[in-house]
Amino acid sequence: MHRPGTARLPESRRREIFLALVEAQDKDLSVVQSREAVARTFDLSVDEVRQIEREGLDQSWPPL
């Protein structure tokens, strides 16, 4: 179940954001840097990115 801050985003979009976050970290960005970069790219707050990250980890979304 997604959290209220990201409720406006369909699951497919949240999965896309999660994938971008994982890819950013794979390119040697730190966790903080990757969250900030993805937040800028998708016009979200860092907190919203963190919520999506938690959802993706909890549900083992690809590419995990």
Secondary structure, DSSP 8 states (H G I E B T S, - for coil): ---GGGTTS-HHHHHHHHHHHHHHHHTT--HHHHHHHHHHHHT--HHHHHHHHHHHHHTT-TT-
